Amino acid sequence: MSFRLGIALAVTLLFWSSAFVAIAEAVRSYTPGAMALLRFLVASVALLAYGAIKGIRLPQRRDLPGIVLCGLCGVSIYHVLLNYGQLSVDPGTAAFLINTSPVFTALIARFVLGERLKPLGWIGIFVSFCGIPLIAISQSGSLEFTSDALLIVGAALSASVYVVTQKRYLPRYTSLEFTTYIMVAGTLCMLFYVPDVWQCVRAAPPRATLLVVYLGLFPAALAYVTWTMVLSAMPASRAISFLYLVPPLAVLFGWIFLNELPKPLAWAGAGLALSGVIIVNRFGRVETVKAASAEATAADAD
Protein backbone atom coordinates (compact mmCIF):
# COMPACT_ATOMS: atom_id res chain seq x y z
CA MET A 1 0.00 0.00 0.00
CA SER A 2 1.37 3.41 -0.98
CA PHE A 3 1.85 6.21 1.56
CA ARG A 4 -0.84 8.31 -0.16
CA LEU A 5 -3.34 5.45 -0.04
CA GLY A 6 -2.50 4.78 3.60
CA ILE A 7 -3.22 8.41 4.49
CA ALA A 8 -6.54 8.24 2.60
CA LEU A 9 -7.51 5.10 4.51
CA ALA A 10 -6.51 6.59 7.88
CA VAL A 11 -8.52 9.75 7.21
CA THR A 12 -11.56 7.65 6.29
CA LEU A 13 -11.37 5.49 9.42
CA LEU A 14 -10.77 8.43 11.77
CA PHE A 15 -13.61 10.61 10.56
CA TRP A 16 -16.13 7.80 10.03
CA SER A 17 -15.48 6.55 13.57
CA SER A 18 -15.95 10.03 15.02
CA ALA A 19 -19.22 10.46 13.08
CA PHE A 20 -21.12 8.05 15.35
CA VAL A 21 -20.33 10.21 18.39
CA ALA A 22 -21.17 13.46 16.60
CA ILE A 23 -24.50 12.04 15.41
CA ALA A 24 -25.40 10.84 18.92
CA GLU A 25 -24.80 14.35 20.23
CA ALA A 26 -26.42 16.33 17.38
CA VAL A 27 -29.56 14.17 17.16
CA ARG A 28 -30.60 15.53 20.55
CA SER A 29 -31.26 18.89 18.90
CA TYR A 30 -31.89 17.97 15.25
CA THR A 31 -34.49 15.62 13.80
CA PRO A 32 -32.86 12.71 11.92
CA GLY A 33 -34.06 13.95 8.52
CA ALA A 34 -33.07 17.57 9.11
CA MET A 35 -29.61 16.56 10.29
CA ALA A 36 -29.06 14.36 7.23
CA LEU A 37 -30.14 17.09 4.80
CA LEU A 38 -28.14 19.91 6.42
CA ARG A 39 -25.08 17.67 6.69
CA PHE A 40 -25.10 16.84 3.00
CA LEU A 41 -26.02 20.34 1.90
CA VAL A 42 -22.78 21.40 3.57
CA ALA A 43 -20.91 18.47 1.98
CA SER A 44 -22.36 19.15 -1.48
CA VAL A 45 -21.54 22.86 -1.40
CA ALA A 46 -17.99 22.12 -0.23
CA LEU A 47 -17.40 19.53 -2.94
CA LEU A 48 -18.97 21.63 -5.69
CA ALA A 49 -16.83 24.62 -4.71
CA TYR A 50 -13.66 22.53 -4.65
CA GLY A 51 -14.70 20.77 -7.84
CA ALA A 52 -15.16 24.09 -9.60
CA ILE A 53 -11.56 24.95 -8.77
CA LYS A 54 -10.25 21.54 -9.84
CA GLY A 55 -12.45 21.41 -12.94
CA ILE A 56 -14.53 18.25 -12.51
CA ARG A 57 -16.52 16.92 -15.48
CA LEU A 58 -20.26 16.52 -15.70
CA PRO A 59 -21.46 12.89 -15.47
CA GLN A 60 -22.43 11.06 -18.64
CA ARG A 61 -26.16 10.89 -19.25
CA ARG A 62 -26.18 7.09 -19.36
CA ASP A 63 -24.69 6.98 -15.85
CA LEU A 64 -27.31 9.22 -14.21
CA PRO A 65 -29.67 6.41 -13.07
CA GLY A 66 -26.79 4.59 -11.37
CA ILE A 67 -25.53 7.79 -9.77
CA VAL A 68 -28.99 8.58 -8.40
CA LEU A 69 -29.23 5.03 -7.02
CA CYS A 70 -25.83 5.42 -5.34
CA GLY A 71 -26.85 8.77 -3.88
CA LEU A 72 -30.17 7.39 -2.66
CA CYS A 73 -28.64 4.30 -1.03
CA GLY A 74 -25.27 5.65 0.08
CA VAL A 75 -26.44 9.06 1.28
CA SER A 76 -30.21 9.52 1.71
CA ILE A 77 -31.48 6.17 2.99
CA TYR A 78 -28.28 5.22 4.78
CA HIS A 79 -27.92 8.40 6.81
CA VAL A 80 -31.59 8.96 7.60
CA LEU A 81 -31.89 5.39 8.92
CA LEU A 82 -28.64 5.71 10.87
CA ASN A 83 -29.75 9.00 12.43
CA TYR A 84 -33.09 7.52 13.48
CA GLY A 85 -31.32 4.47 14.88
CA GLN A 86 -28.97 6.55 16.98
CA LEU A 87 -31.88 8.15 18.79
CA SER A 88 -31.41 5.34 21.31
CA VAL A 89 -28.45 3.23 20.17
CA ASP A 90 -25.03 4.24 21.57
CA PRO A 91 -22.21 5.08 19.13
CA GLY A 92 -20.22 1.88 19.68
CA THR A 93 -23.18 -0.44 19.22
CA ALA A 94 -24.30 1.50 16.14
CA ALA A 95 -20.82 1.09 14.64
CA PHE A 96 -20.91 -2.67 15.27
CA LEU A 97 -24.30 -2.95 13.56
CA ILE A 98 -23.20 -0.85 10.58
CA ASN A 99 -20.11 -2.99 10.22
CA THR A 100 -22.25 -5.95 9.19
CA SER A 101 -22.52 -4.29 5.77
CA PRO A 102 -19.67 -6.40 4.28
CA VAL A 103 -21.85 -9.48 4.79
CA PHE A 104 -24.70 -7.86 2.86
CA THR A 105 -22.15 -6.70 0.28
CA ALA A 106 -20.95 -10.28 -0.21
CA LEU A 107 -24.51 -11.49 -0.74
CA ILE A 108 -25.39 -8.72 -3.20
CA ALA A 109 -22.07 -9.07 -5.05
CA ARG A 110 -22.79 -12.78 -5.44
CA PHE A 111 -25.71 -11.95 -7.73
CA VAL A 112 -24.77 -8.55 -9.16
CA LEU A 113 -21.01 -8.84 -9.73
CA GLY A 114 -20.79 -12.60 -10.08
CA GLU A 115 -18.58 -12.98 -6.99
CA ARG A 116 -18.92 -16.53 -5.74
CA LEU A 117 -18.89 -17.60 -2.10
CA LYS A 118 -17.04 -20.64 -0.82
CA PRO A 119 -18.75 -22.85 1.81
CA LEU A 120 -16.85 -20.93 4.50
CA GLY A 121 -18.40 -17.74 3.15
CA TRP A 122 -21.91 -19.00 3.79
CA ILE A 123 -20.85 -20.14 7.27
CA GLY A 124 -19.49 -16.65 7.93
CA ILE A 125 -22.78 -15.08 6.86
CA PHE A 126 -24.67 -17.36 9.24
CA VAL A 127 -22.31 -16.51 12.13
CA SER A 128 -22.61 -12.80 11.46
CA PHE A 129 -26.41 -12.90 11.30
CA CYS A 130 -26.43 -14.74 14.66
CA GLY A 131 -24.67 -11.75 16.19
CA ILE A 132 -27.11 -9.13 14.90
CA PRO A 133 -30.04 -10.23 17.14
CA LEU A 134 -27.80 -10.17 20.23
CA ILE A 135 -26.73 -6.60 19.49
CA ALA A 136 -30.31 -5.53 18.80
CA ILE A 137 -31.67 -7.25 21.93
CA SER A 138 -28.98 -5.62 24.08
CA GLN A 139 -30.59 -2.24 23.48
CA SER A 140 -33.92 -3.24 25.04
CA GLY A 141 -32.58 -5.28 27.95
CA SER A 142 -35.06 -8.06 27.18
CA LEU A 143 -35.62 -10.76 24.56
CA GLU A 144 -37.07 -8.39 21.98
CA PHE A 145 -35.64 -6.35 19.14
CA THR A 146 -35.56 -2.56 19.25
CA SER A 147 -36.76 -0.84 16.13
CA ASP A 148 -33.87 1.64 16.31
CA ALA A 149 -31.27 -1.14 16.17
CA LEU A 150 -33.04 -2.74 13.22
CA LEU A 151 -33.09 0.62 11.41
CA ILE A 152 -29.29 0.64 11.64
CA VAL A 153 -29.20 -2.86 10.14
CA GLY A 154 -31.32 -1.43 7.31
CA ALA A 155 -28.74 1.34 6.90
CA ALA A 156 -26.01 -1.30 6.61
CA LEU A 157 -27.99 -3.05 3.88
CA SER A 158 -28.45 0.23 2.01
CA ALA A 159 -24.72 0.95 2.26
CA SER A 160 -24.00 -2.46 0.73
CA VAL A 161 -26.13 -1.66 -2.31
CA TYR A 162 -24.15 1.57 -2.70
CA VAL A 163 -20.75 -0.18 -2.44
CA VAL A 164 -21.64 -2.79 -5.06
CA THR A 165 -23.33 -0.33 -7.43
CA GLN A 166 -20.55 2.25 -7.46
CA LYS A 167 -17.83 -0.23 -8.51
CA ARG A 168 -19.17 -0.11 -12.07
CA TYR A 169 -18.64 3.65 -12.35
CA LEU A 170 -15.31 4.20 -10.58
CA PRO A 171 -13.14 3.39 -13.64
CA ARG A 172 -14.78 6.25 -15.56
CA TYR A 173 -14.60 9.02 -12.94
CA THR A 174 -12.14 10.41 -10.43
CA SER A 175 -12.79 9.97 -6.70
CA LEU A 176 -13.69 13.65 -6.39
CA GLU A 177 -16.05 13.56 -9.34
CA PHE A 178 -18.01 10.50 -8.32
CA THR A 179 -18.24 11.55 -4.67
CA THR A 180 -19.58 14.95 -5.73
CA TYR A 181 -22.17 13.32 -8.00
CA ILE A 182 -23.55 11.04 -5.28
CA MET A 183 -23.52 13.78 -2.62
CA VAL A 184 -25.57 16.09 -4.81
CA ALA A 185 -27.92 13.29 -5.89
CA GLY A 186 -28.46 12.13 -2.31
CA THR A 187 -29.04 15.69 -1.12
CA LEU A 188 -31.65 16.35 -3.81
CA CYS A 189 -33.50 13.20 -2.69
CA MET A 190 -33.87 14.71 0.81
CA LEU A 191 -35.08 18.21 -0.05
CA PHE A 192 -38.51 17.53 1.45
CA TYR A 193 -36.78 17.93 4.85
CA VAL A 194 -36.12 21.65 4.17
CA PRO A 195 -38.86 22.87 6.57
CA ASP A 196 -37.42 20.68 9.35
CA VAL A 197 -33.93 22.07 8.72
CA TRP A 198 -35.14 25.65 9.07
CA GLN A 199 -36.94 24.91 12.35
CA CYS A 200 -33.98 23.00 13.81
CA VAL A 201 -31.40 25.63 12.87
CA ARG A 202 -33.49 28.28 14.62
CA ALA A 203 -34.04 26.21 17.78
CA ALA A 204 -30.81 24.22 18.14
CA PRO A 205 -27.84 25.44 20.20
CA PRO A 206 -24.79 26.55 18.18
CA ARG A 207 -22.81 23.48 19.32
CA ALA A 208 -25.32 21.12 17.68
CA THR A 209 -25.26 23.05 14.42
CA LEU A 210 -21.46 23.09 14.42
CA LEU A 211 -21.47 19.31 14.89
CA VAL A 212 -23.72 18.92 11.84
CA VAL A 213 -21.38 21.19 9.83
CA TYR A 214 -18.45 19.06 11.03
CA LEU A 215 -20.29 15.92 9.87
CA GLY A 216 -20.78 17.50 6.46
CA LEU A 217 -17.23 18.73 5.93
CA PHE A 218 -15.19 15.85 7.31
CA PRO A 219 -16.96 12.46 7.72
CA ALA A 220 -19.03 13.26 4.59
CA ALA A 221 -17.18 15.42 2.05
CA LEU A 222 -13.57 14.56 2.89
CA ALA A 223 -13.93 10.95 4.06
CA TYR A 224 -16.21 9.93 1.18
CA VAL A 225 -13.57 11.18 -1.27
CA THR A 226 -10.77 9.33 0.52
CA TRP A 227 -12.89 6.15 0.70
CA THR A 228 -13.59 6.32 -3.02
CA MET A 229 -9.83 6.64 -3.55
CA VAL A 230 -9.32 3.46 -1.53
CA LEU A 231 -12.03 1.58 -3.44
CA SER A 232 -10.53 2.69 -6.74
CA ALA A 233 -7.11 1.32 -5.79
CA MET A 234 -7.96 -2.10 -4.33
CA PRO A 235 -10.65 -4.81 -4.49
CA ALA A 236 -13.83 -4.01 -2.57
CA SER A 237 -13.48 -7.08 -0.32
CA ARG A 238 -9.99 -6.04 0.78
CA ALA A 239 -10.93 -2.38 1.26
CA ILE A 240 -13.96 -3.26 3.37
CA SER A 241 -11.83 -5.45 5.64
CA PHE A 242 -10.17 -2.29 6.97
CA LEU A 243 -13.55 -1.11 8.22
CA TYR A 244 -13.22 -3.68 11.03
CA LEU A 245 -11.33 -0.90 12.81
CA VAL A 246 -14.29 1.50 12.82
CA PRO A 247 -16.33 -0.11 15.68
CA PRO A 248 -13.48 -0.19 18.25
CA LEU A 249 -12.54 3.38 17.32
CA ALA A 250 -16.18 4.46 17.65
CA VAL A 251 -16.35 2.76 21.07
CA LEU A 252 -13.21 4.67 22.10
CA PHE A 253 -14.62 8.00 20.92
CA GLY A 254 -17.97 7.27 22.62
CA TRP A 255 -16.23 6.49 25.90
CA ILE A 256 -14.00 9.61 25.74
CA PHE A 257 -16.61 12.17 24.66
CA LEU A 258 -19.95 10.74 25.84
CA ASN A 259 -18.93 8.27 28.55
CA GLU A 260 -20.97 5.58 26.76
CA LEU A 261 -20.01 1.96 26.19
CA PRO A 262 -21.92 -0.93 24.54
CA LYS A 263 -23.67 -3.31 26.93
CA PRO A 264 -22.17 -6.76 27.67
CA LEU A 265 -24.66 -8.58 25.43
CA ALA A 266 -23.78 -6.17 22.60
CA TRP A 267 -20.11 -7.11 22.96
CA ALA A 268 -21.02 -10.79 22.55
CA GLY A 269 -23.14 -10.05 19.50
CA ALA A 270 -20.42 -7.81 18.09
CA GLY A 271 -17.91 -10.62 18.45
CA LEU A 272 -20.12 -12.95 16.43
CA ALA A 273 -21.00 -10.33 13.82
CA LEU A 274 -17.41 -9.26 13.20
CA SER A 275 -16.17 -12.86 13.24
CA GLY A 276 -18.66 -13.65 10.49
CA VAL A 277 -17.57 -10.62 8.50
CA ILE A 278 -13.91 -11.66 8.77
CA ILE A 279 -14.72 -15.23 7.71
CA VAL A 280 -16.64 -14.01 4.67
CA ASN A 281 -14.03 -11.53 3.47
CA ARG A 282 -10.86 -13.45 4.37
CA PHE A 283 -11.81 -17.05 3.67
CA GLY A 284 -15.17 -17.19 1.94
CA ARG A 285 -14.91 -15.17 -1.26
CA VAL A 286 -13.35 -15.92 -4.64
CA GLU A 287 -12.51 -13.67 -7.56
CA THR A 288 -15.28 -12.21 -9.67
CA VAL A 289 -16.49 -14.65 -12.30
CA LYS A 290 -14.67 -13.89 -15.57
CA ALA A 291 -17.84 -13.84 -17.60
CA ALA A 292 -19.41 -11.21 -15.39
CA SER A 293 -16.27 -9.11 -15.51
CA ALA A 294 -16.10 -9.35 -19.30
CA GLU A 295 -19.73 -8.36 -19.59
CA ALA A 296 -19.18 -5.28 -17.42
CA THR A 297 -16.15 -4.31 -19.49
CA ALA A 298 -18.11 -4.64 -22.72
CA ALA A 299 -20.95 -2.55 -21.29
CA ASP A 300 -18.51 0.18 -20.25
CA ALA A 301 -17.14 0.30 -23.80
CA ASP A 302 -20.54 0.92 -25.36
C-alpha positions as CSV (number, residue, x, y, z in Angstrom):
1,M,0.0,0.0,0.0
2,S,1.4,3.4,-1.0
3,F,1.8,6.2,1.6
4,R,-0.8,8.3,-0.2
5,L,-3.3,5.4,0.0
6,G,-2.5,4.8,3.6
7,I,-3.2,8.4,4.5
8,A,-6.5,8.2,2.6
9,L,-7.5,5.1,4.5
10,A,-6.5,6.6,7.9
11,V,-8.5,9.7,7.2
12,T,-11.6,7.6,6.3
13,L,-11.4,5.5,9.4
14,L,-10.8,8.4,11.8
15,F,-13.6,10.6,10.6
16,W,-16.1,7.8,10.0
17,S,-15.5,6.6,13.6
18,S,-16.0,10.0,15.0
19,A,-19.2,10.5,13.1
20,F,-21.1,8.1,15.3
21,V,-20.3,10.2,18.4
22,A,-21.2,13.5,16.6
23,I,-24.5,12.0,15.4
24,A,-25.4,10.8,18.9
25,E,-24.8,14.4,20.2
26,A,-26.4,16.3,17.4
27,V,-29.6,14.2,17.2
28,R,-30.6,15.5,20.5
29,S,-31.3,18.9,18.9
30,Y,-31.9,18.0,15.2
31,T,-34.5,15.6,13.8
32,P,-32.9,12.7,11.9
33,G,-34.1,14.0,8.5
34,A,-33.1,17.6,9.1
35,M,-29.6,16.6,10.3
36,A,-29.1,14.4,7.2
37,L,-30.1,17.1,4.8
38,L,-28.1,19.9,6.4
39,R,-25.1,17.7,6.7
40,F,-25.1,16.8,3.0
41,L,-26.0,20.3,1.9
42,V,-22.8,21.4,3.6
43,A,-20.9,18.5,2.0
44,S,-22.4,19.1,-1.5
45,V,-21.5,22.9,-1.4
46,A,-18.0,22.1,-0.2
47,L,-17.4,19.5,-2.9
48,L,-19.0,21.6,-5.7
49,A,-16.8,24.6,-4.7
50,Y,-13.7,22.5,-4.7
51,G,-14.7,20.8,-7.8
52,A,-15.2,24.1,-9.6
53,I,-11.6,24.9,-8.8
54,K,-10.2,21.5,-9.8
55,G,-12.4,21.4,-12.9
56,I,-14.5,18.2,-12.5
57,R,-16.5,16.9,-15.5
58,L,-20.3,16.5,-15.7
59,P,-21.5,12.9,-15.5
60,Q,-22.4,11.1,-18.6
61,R,-26.2,10.9,-19.2
62,R,-26.2,7.1,-19.4
63,D,-24.7,7.0,-15.8
64,L,-27.3,9.2,-14.2
65,P,-29.7,6.4,-13.1
66,G,-26.8,4.6,-11.4
67,I,-25.5,7.8,-9.8
68,V,-29.0,8.6,-8.4
69,L,-29.2,5.0,-7.0
70,C,-25.8,5.4,-5.3
71,G,-26.9,8.8,-3.9
72,L,-30.2,7.4,-2.7
73,C,-28.6,4.3,-1.0
74,G,-25.3,5.6,0.1
75,V,-26.4,9.1,1.3
76,S,-30.2,9.5,1.7
77,I,-31.5,6.2,3.0
78,Y,-28.3,5.2,4.8
79,H,-27.9,8.4,6.8
80,V,-31.6,9.0,7.6
81,L,-31.9,5.4,8.9
82,L,-28.6,5.7,10.9
83,N,-29.7,9.0,12.4
84,Y,-33.1,7.5,13.5
85,G,-31.3,4.5,14.9
86,Q,-29.0,6.6,17.0
87,L,-31.9,8.1,18.8
88,S,-31.4,5.3,21.3
89,V,-28.4,3.2,20.2
90,D,-25.0,4.2,21.6
91,P,-22.2,5.1,19.1
92,G,-20.2,1.9,19.7
93,T,-23.2,-0.4,19.2
94,A,-24.3,1.5,16.1
95,A,-20.8,1.1,14.6
96,F,-20.9,-2.7,15.3
97,L,-24.3,-2.9,13.6
98,I,-23.2,-0.8,10.6
99,N,-20.1,-3.0,10.2
100,T,-22.3,-5.9,9.2
101,S,-22.5,-4.3,5.8
102,P,-19.7,-6.4,4.3
103,V,-21.8,-9.5,4.8
104,F,-24.7,-7.9,2.9
105,T,-22.2,-6.7,0.3
106,A,-21.0,-10.3,-0.2
107,L,-24.5,-11.5,-0.7
108,I,-25.4,-8.7,-3.2
109,A,-22.1,-9.1,-5.0
110,R,-22.8,-12.8,-5.4
111,F,-25.7,-12.0,-7.7
112,V,-24.8,-8.6,-9.2
113,L,-21.0,-8.8,-9.7
114,G,-20.8,-12.6,-10.1
115,E,-18.6,-13.0,-7.0
116,R,-18.9,-16.5,-5.7
117,L,-18.9,-17.6,-2.1
118,K,-17.0,-20.6,-0.8
119,P,-18.8,-22.8,1.8
120,L,-16.9,-20.9,4.5
121,G,-18.4,-17.7,3.2
122,W,-21.9,-19.0,3.8
123,I,-20.9,-20.1,7.3
124,G,-19.5,-16.6,7.9
125,I,-22.8,-15.1,6.9
126,F,-24.7,-17.4,9.2
127,V,-22.3,-16.5,12.1
128,S,-22.6,-12.8,11.5
129,F,-26.4,-12.9,11.3
130,C,-26.4,-14.7,14.7
131,G,-24.7,-11.7,16.2
132,I,-27.1,-9.1,14.9
133,P,-30.0,-10.2,17.1
134,L,-27.8,-10.2,20.2
135,I,-26.7,-6.6,19.5
136,A,-30.3,-5.5,18.8
137,I,-31.7,-7.3,21.9
138,S,-29.0,-5.6,24.1
139,Q,-30.6,-2.2,23.5
140,S,-33.9,-3.2,25.0
141,G,-32.6,-5.3,27.9
142,S,-35.1,-8.1,27.2
143,L,-35.6,-10.8,24.6
144,E,-37.1,-8.4,22.0
145,F,-35.6,-6.4,19.1
146,T,-35.6,-2.6,19.2
147,S,-36.8,-0.8,16.1
148,D,-33.9,1.6,16.3
149,A,-31.3,-1.1,16.2
150,L,-33.0,-2.7,13.2
151,L,-33.1,0.6,11.4
152,I,-29.3,0.6,11.6
153,V,-29.2,-2.9,10.1
154,G,-31.3,-1.4,7.3
155,A,-28.7,1.3,6.9
156,A,-26.0,-1.3,6.6
157,L,-28.0,-3.1,3.9
158,S,-28.4,0.2,2.0
159,A,-24.7,0.9,2.3
160,S,-24.0,-2.5,0.7
161,V,-26.1,-1.7,-2.3
162,Y,-24.1,1.6,-2.7
163,V,-20.8,-0.2,-2.4
164,V,-21.6,-2.8,-5.1
165,T,-23.3,-0.3,-7.4
166,Q,-20.5,2.3,-7.5
167,K,-17.8,-0.2,-8.5
168,R,-19.2,-0.1,-12.1
169,Y,-18.6,3.6,-12.4
170,L,-15.3,4.2,-10.6
171,P,-13.1,3.4,-13.6
172,R,-14.8,6.2,-15.6
173,Y,-14.6,9.0,-12.9
174,T,-12.1,10.4,-10.4
175,S,-12.8,10.0,-6.7
176,L,-13.7,13.7,-6.4
177,E,-16.1,13.6,-9.3
178,F,-18.0,10.5,-8.3
179,T,-18.2,11.6,-4.7
180,T,-19.6,15.0,-5.7
181,Y,-22.2,13.3,-8.0
182,I,-23.6,11.0,-5.3
183,M,-23.5,13.8,-2.6
184,V,-25.6,16.1,-4.8
185,A,-27.9,13.3,-5.9
186,G,-28.5,12.1,-2.3
187,T,-29.0,15.7,-1.1
188,L,-31.6,16.3,-3.8
189,C,-33.5,13.2,-2.7
190,M,-33.9,14.7,0.8
191,L,-35.1,18.2,0.0
192,F,-38.5,17.5,1.5
193,Y,-36.8,17.9,4.9
194,V,-36.1,21.6,4.2
195,P,-38.9,22.9,6.6
196,D,-37.4,20.7,9.3
197,V,-33.9,22.1,8.7
198,W,-35.1,25.7,9.1
199,Q,-36.9,24.9,12.4
200,C,-34.0,23.0,13.8
201,V,-31.4,25.6,12.9
202,R,-33.5,28.3,14.6
203,A,-34.0,26.2,17.8
204,A,-30.8,24.2,18.1
205,P,-27.8,25.4,20.2
206,P,-24.8,26.6,18.2
207,R,-22.8,23.5,19.3
208,A,-25.3,21.1,17.7
209,T,-25.3,23.1,14.4
210,L,-21.5,23.1,14.4
211,L,-21.5,19.3,14.9
212,V,-23.7,18.9,11.8
213,V,-21.4,21.2,9.8
214,Y,-18.4,19.1,11.0
215,L,-20.3,15.9,9.9
216,G,-20.8,17.5,6.5
217,L,-17.2,18.7,5.9
218,F,-15.2,15.8,7.3
219,P,-17.0,12.5,7.7
220,A,-19.0,13.3,4.6
221,A,-17.2,15.4,2.0
222,L,-13.6,14.6,2.9
223,A,-13.9,10.9,4.1
224,Y,-16.2,9.9,1.2
225,V,-13.6,11.2,-1.3
226,T,-10.8,9.3,0.5
227,W,-12.9,6.2,0.7
228,T,-13.6,6.3,-3.0
229,M,-9.8,6.6,-3.6
230,V,-9.3,3.5,-1.5
231,L,-12.0,1.6,-3.4
232,S,-10.5,2.7,-6.7
233,A,-7.1,1.3,-5.8
234,M,-8.0,-2.1,-4.3
235,P,-10.7,-4.8,-4.5
236,A,-13.8,-4.0,-2.6
237,S,-13.5,-7.1,-0.3
238,R,-10.0,-6.0,0.8
239,A,-10.9,-2.4,1.3
240,I,-14.0,-3.3,3.4
241,S,-11.8,-5.5,5.6
242,F,-10.2,-2.3,7.0
243,L,-13.6,-1.1,8.2
244,Y,-13.2,-3.7,11.0
245,L,-11.3,-0.9,12.8
246,V,-14.3,1.5,12.8
247,P,-16.3,-0.1,15.7
248,P,-13.5,-0.2,18.2
249,L,-12.5,3.4,17.3
250,A,-16.2,4.5,17.6
251,V,-16.4,2.8,21.1
252,L,-13.2,4.7,22.1
253,F,-14.6,8.0,20.9
254,G,-18.0,7.3,22.6
255,W,-16.2,6.5,25.9
256,I,-14.0,9.6,25.7
257,F,-16.6,12.2,24.7
258,L,-20.0,10.7,25.8
259,N,-18.9,8.3,28.6
260,E,-21.0,5.6,26.8
261,L,-20.0,2.0,26.2
262,P,-21.9,-0.9,24.5
263,K,-23.7,-3.3,26.9
264,P,-22.2,-6.8,27.7
265,L,-24.7,-8.6,25.4
266,A,-23.8,-6.2,22.6
267,W,-20.1,-7.1,23.0
268,A,-21.0,-10.8,22.6
269,G,-23.1,-10.1,19.5
270,A,-20.4,-7.8,18.1
271,G,-17.9,-10.6,18.5
272,L,-20.1,-13.0,16.4
273,A,-21.0,-10.3,13.8
274,L,-17.4,-9.3,13.2
275,S,-16.2,-12.9,13.2
276,G,-18.7,-13.6,10.5
277,V,-17.6,-10.6,8.5
278,I,-13.9,-11.7,8.8
279,I,-14.7,-15.2,7.7
280,V,-16.6,-14.0,4.7
281,N,-14.0,-11.5,3.5
282,R,-10.9,-13.4,4.4
283,F,-11.8,-17.0,3.7
284,G,-15.2,-17.2,1.9
285,R,-14.9,-15.2,-1.3
286,V,-13.4,-15.9,-4.6
287,E,-12.5,-13.7,-7.6
288,T,-15.3,-12.2,-9.7
289,V,-16.5,-14.6,-12.3
290,K,-14.7,-13.9,-15.6
291,A,-17.8,-13.8,-17.6
292,A,-19.4,-11.2,-15.4
293,S,-16.3,-9.1,-15.5
294,A,-16.1,-9.3,-19.3
295,E,-19.7,-8.4,-19.6
296,A,-19.2,-5.3,-17.4
297,T,-16.1,-4.3,-19.5
298,A,-18.1,-4.6,-22.7
299,A,-20.9,-2.6,-21.3
300,D,-18.5,0.2,-20.2
301,A,-17.1,0.3,-23.8
302,D,-20.5,0.9,-25.4
